[in-house]
Amino acid sequence: MTRVTFSATVWRWSGDAAWFFVTLPEEKVAEVRLHRLSSGPARAGGMVKVRASIGGVEWITSLFSTKNGDYLLPLKAEVRRRAGLVAGDEIVLTLELLQ
C-alpha cells in the first residue's frame, strides 16, 4: 500500500459548476505515476483510485490526470462541509493509493 502525504491549497474551478480541487505537488506526482504503472491495467482517463483523508474526514475518490501531467483531487461539497474547507485553505492530505 502506498501512502502519500502533502500540503496543498484548496481552489475553485472557474467553469460553470462549483467544483473544488487540490493539485498534487510535483514531487508527489512521480509517486502516483509509479503506483499507476505497477498496479495493473490503467483506469479510464488516467484516473487513480484513492482513499483520501483530511483531518478526521475520510472518503474514497479518484485522482484526475490533466493534460499537462498534474493530478487533481476533487473535494465534493459533503467533504468540504465536514472538514470546514473553503477555497484558499491550506490543508494537509493523506492519500492511500488503491488498486
Buried (B, 14 or more C-beta within 10 A) or exposed (E): EBEBEBEBEBBBEEEEEEBBBBBBEEEBBEBBBEBBEEBEEEBEEBBBBBBBBBEEBEBEBBBBBEEEEBBBBBBEEEBBEBBEBEBEBEBEBBBBBBE
